[in-house]
Amino acid sequence: MDRIRLGLKGFGEIPRHLYRLCLDDDRIEVVAISDLGSPEILNYLISAETKGKFKAKLEGNHLVSENGKARFIAGGEPGNIPWDTFDVDVVVEGTWRFKTKSELEKHVHAGANRVILTTLPNDDLDRIVIQGINDHTISHEDKVVSAGSATTHASALMLKILADKFGIDYGMLTSVHSYTSDQPLRDRAGSDYRRSRSAAENIIPVDTVVPKWVEKVMPELAGRVEGTLLNVPVPNGSVLDLTTVLKNSGVTKEDVTKAVREKSMQLPHLVQVMDDPIVSSDVIDNSHSIVYDSQATMMSPGRMVKTLSWYHSAYVMAHRIKELILAYHEVDKKGGAQ
């Protein structure tokens, strides 16, 4: 079997989830992991997260499992990691430090066939891919790709459902998001005023580029989407609070829920409808891009609708990245566009 040889740049939360997913899939073998941390501590972290159920063990500088052997190598700048030595097909850039096309292309120059960014980029890449929106457009020629972000996936999917069914005049999104690893636990001077405050003690408003990239993959909504993000003191579990002004009048809450249920049947791996009164911890380890909260939908007397969609950010992204790796592999075998 022609297995995909995967290199991980950074072994943070998303890459660790991705590594565990690959252990259960014979189509992908992680062959190299580049990180600044020691192999012993990295192994300890991933073992602790699985509560003793981790399917690999550390042998020297390798993580060894029934799926294969992954070599730990030193972290560093893109271009300084010899991916060609490990015959790597795809590099997943998961450090969140390198987000420009010129930086990411260095992984390709160092021997990778393609690089996939685990977050939103700082400039235009060959493609940003949101499953359920534009994944049908991927091409063999794409070398530097962004898998978007969990908030972008949730926002684009929910907007797509409403736009296709009812039309949208305007959308305003707020992502109430679990705190992230780049936030300080205690107040500490950083590059941004609000993000210098303690993640463990505050609800912190953060600027977001999600609307920009939603409009990039859905140009029909250009100039009609705005948004913000609130980091809150929970480690996992986020919710998208989306308010939209519909083109159609007379839409009911039941109409909106029916539209989401229909999409969940078309895209069962991406969209789930939840009728129970859930909270953020209930979606931990849920791989759906949106878990639509049917009890939370609100309608104004006019054309305004408010929806809540839950997601486990890092876990969702690991699944979307793995799906993207496999989708590009199929396109590469055909040698052209999907």
Helices and strands as residue ranges (DSSP letters): E 4-9, H 13-23, E 28-35, H 39-49, E 57-59, E 62-65, E 68-74, G 83-86, E 90-93, H 101-109, E 114-117, E 127-128, G 135-137, E 144-146, H 150-166, E 168-178, G 194-196, E 204-206, H 210-217, G 219-221, E 225-232, E 238-246, H 253-266, E 271-274, G 280-283, E 290-293, G 294-296, E 298-299, E 304-311, H 313-334
